[in-house]
Amino acid sequence: MNKTKSKEILGILRTVIPNPVCELNFETPFQLICAVLLSAQTTDKRVNIVTKELFETYPTPEALMKADYAEVYRIISSVGLAKTKARNLIGLARQIHEVYHDEVPQKYEALVSLPGVGRKTANVVQAVGFGIPAMPVDTHLHRMAIRLGYIDSNQSVVEAEEAYRKYIPKEEWIDAHHLFLLFGRYYCKASNPSCKDCQLEKYCKFN
Ligand code: SF4
């Protein structure tokens, strides 16, 4: 990979994905962090279904922190890992209410100290919630990084994040995150990618 090639790839992605935005429904950084926490091993569509009731029932960190675990579990039970996520949601709400006075923190170190919040979730909250340049790498971005030659096939998610940050200008990280994610989700799927007529074929190492 080099910066010129990466720029060309992003240019093509912009023509394929003209509106690169987050597909999770949220209105506040608190709702965003809850939605991203719920999205692990679950589709955004499924998350949007359960967050409708979750956010209506518990609109603030204080309300969610006081929630009954069984009721939170009931609301989110159709998402993967619901038991752990229900526990983490309540713990996360408690910490945001008690330590951060109901404001989701913006600093990476503070975000990853919250229950259930790892590297990717912290990066998404920074990028999507606060507009802070960050390059969250999920399974789609990891796969795209390998197929398009940002990293080798044996390299990790963290190495993919480092490669994207190296070859993409900082001011484009947030857009680039959405572009790779949506292209991976709808076109370059894990199995049966839409290779026929793919404009990225000349950069692609998949076949
Ligand atoms: S050619 Fe196929 S595998 Fe390669 S980027 Fe395009 S859709 Fe993905």
Boltz pocket constraint, residues with backbone or C-beta under 6 A from the ligand:
constraints:
  - pocket:
      binder: B
      contacts: [[A, 147], [A, 187], [A, 188], [A, 189], [A, 193], [A, 194], [A, 195], [A, 196], [A, 198], [A, 199], [A, 200], [A, 201], [A, 204], [A, 205], [A, 206], [A, 207]]
      max_distance: 6.0
